[in-house]
Amino acid sequence: MAVSSTIFSSASIPTFQCRSDPDLVGSPIGGSSSSSSRRHFNATAGITSPFTGDGRISSMILRFPPNFVRQLSIKARRNCSNIGVAQIVAAKWSNDHASGLPPAAAAAAASSASAAAASAPAAASFPPVVDVDEEVVAAEGVREIGSVQLKDSESSFLSSDGSLAVHAGERLGRGIVTDAITTPVVNTSAYHFKTTDELLDFKEKRSVSFEYGRYGNPTTIVLEEKISALEGAESTLVMASGMCASTVMLLALVPAGGHIVTTTDCYRKTRIFMENFLPKMGITVTVIDPADIAGLEAAVNNYQVSLFFTESPTNPFLRCVDIELVSEICHKRGTLVCIDGTFATPLNQKALALGADLVVHSLTKYIGGHNDVLGGCICGPLKVVSEIRNLHHVLGGTLNPNAAYLIIRGMKTIHLRVKQQNSTASRMAEILEAHPKVSHVYYPGLASHPEHHIAKRQMTGFGGVVSFEIDGDIEATIRFVDSLKIPYIAPSFGGCESIVDQPAIMSYWDLTQEERLKYGIKDNLVRFSFGVEDFEDVKADVLQALEAI
């Protein structure tokens, strides 16, 4: 949207500049005004303008249609050096007042209005004006890549997840005015306002801006948009870690005295939070097997269940939940479904498209992909994510912009990395299953896996982690692990470097052997995260380590 500063008196209103973006200029947006505004937009309110309903710069508060403020918070930051003016300009565009402008301004108005008409739907209509807090995302102007819906404006030339991972949130404009190819890191704890009037415009929702580092940052917003594009989500919230994302989500969505359902196999720290901390708020938990559909139905029928929260695939046995089926069951009773898709990645599984309400990721793993950064995210509908965001602003756990930059950088190669990791893990799972010194292999890509039929239906790849049991005791398993030369003995997974660990020692060593067995954790269990090393090198290393037992 190109706007000429000659529309206003240059002596009374500072000039501003916008980058051309026809996506920001839509059909005329009808808005109502309130007479209760305490401040004027500008002291020179008598200047004729085409941007407000009465042909003048209004002293009244503008109110916008649903989703308008959110759209501007993205697009105005991308394109304009003055966010507040950009919002006012876009709030009300009318040809009816163009005739009273100076010739140059009238020409600019006519040109922009013509461009808007050409790019707008033939029969544009807008819902009744609501308060900005009730905004929702419109379903218009979306298309599908595979089974995921994406906004045309953000994907018109991107036809695959790989391209989205590289360009989404950046190639089409971002909230930082720069000619740099890479997204700059904005290191600041707060953002200033030039005048009190500008601050009041922000507080009274006449303009959009950043305010404090805990509430948002231009670098982290690029990351959020990139993840949303991959997941097909309306909104994404990033936090300091995956556990931060999970715990804040649970606290925000489950009321005191509420009830949740989860599964037996899951990340241990998530289980600890549910078992030890949520009960302090009177929240009770039903734990079911990932395949126990009857148990889920009984729980949602017998309790007022706020949330069904599970991983798919799970940690460490890589069990898979039928996301479409559990979502259908839960939604009949008004229960939200949240899937932790960390082991799957957004490339191998689209949980939201399958019916889940929310998806959680530890960005530390595949999405960051380089074993050098911590982060977490929640993706889903704007209304639900906003509720979680409100609590996040209170609790903290903010992702540092430097960490956001590392994750953005890592995402640009996720499609290359995950493809290699899928391939290596799948081939190694078959080799391990056939090896006489391996008693059992857990991998959803194997026909022997209990949910293989589900994984085939809802996943396009089965991930880079394989869990298996050595045919021997804990000492034999230690000899195998210590004989490996390529992988690091470490927690975590999903990075470029291969990682191996014995869950009995790495994650459950504080429990007795009997207590570990309650969770299915045997002393001979190994979790192997395959990196991006050459397959033949990894294969040779694993086979020589098995021979050392």
Secondary structure, 3 states (H helix, E strand, C coil): CCCCHHHCCCCCCCCCCECCCHHHCCCCCCCCEECCCCCCCCCCCCCECCCCCCCECCCCEECCCCCHHHHHHHHHHHHECCHHHHHHHHHCCCHHHHHHCCHHHHHHHHHHHHHHHHHCCCCCCCCCCCCHHHCCCCCCCEEEECCEEEEHHHHCCCCCHHHHHHHCCCCCCCCCCCCCCCCCCCCCCECCCCCHHHHHHHHCCCCCCCCEHHHCCHHHHHHHHHHHHHHCCCEEEEECCHHHHHHHHHHHHCCCCCEEEEECCCCHHHHHHHHHHHHHHCCEEEEECCCCHHHHHHHHHHCCEEEEEEECCCCCCCCCCCHHHHHHHHHHCCCEEEEECCCCHHHHCCCCCCCCCEEEEECCCCCCCCCCCCCEEEEECHHHHHHHHHHHHHHCCCCCHHHHHHHHHHHCCHHHHHHHHHHHHHHHHHHHHHCCCEEEEECCCCCCCCCHHHHHHHCCCCCCEEEEEECCCHHHHHHHHHHCCCCEECCCCCCCCCEEECHHHHCCCCCCHHHHHHCCCCCCEEEEECCCCCHHHHHHHHHHHHHCC
